[in-house]
Amino acid sequence: MLFDMGTMGVNDGYKITPNITVLSLAGHTPGHIGLLLHLESGATVLTGDAIPNIRAYRRGKPDLIFYSLHEAVASVQRVKEMKPQVIIPGHDSPFNDSGYITREKIDIILRTEQEENIVFCVETTRADEPLVYEHNLNS
């Protein structure tokens, strides 16, 4: 069905652009991929749920594994061995081996074959206050 929609499968090492490479990061799910971005500031890896947060990175495996523990651990280890300057996880703030990276805004710019830029902006905003529903047992 996806191929009927004009999509294309990609494998580990596929170059989306000269500066963006597909990484196989299977384990969380079969076929899970991440992206390696070669930026002027150094390597950045977008991991998705292969590394959902800094806790999973430090302990060497993600919180939820729906496919293969062995492959999930190997995927985390692969990213660690790359020693990227920045890791952008699936469910946490950007970090590296030293801890969280504080930035107010990150722009990721992809250039299309038509020489147009696609800009993804990740920025820090203030979270909403939690909703608290208290129940008074004395009422």
Secondary structure, 3 states (H helix, E strand, C coil): CCHHHCCCCCCCCCEEECCEEEEECCCCCCCCEEEEEEECCEEEEEEECCCCCHHHHHHCCCCCCCCCHHHHHHHHHHHHHHCCCEEEECCCCCEECCEECCCCEEEEEEECCCCCEEEEEEECCCCCCCCCCCCCCCC
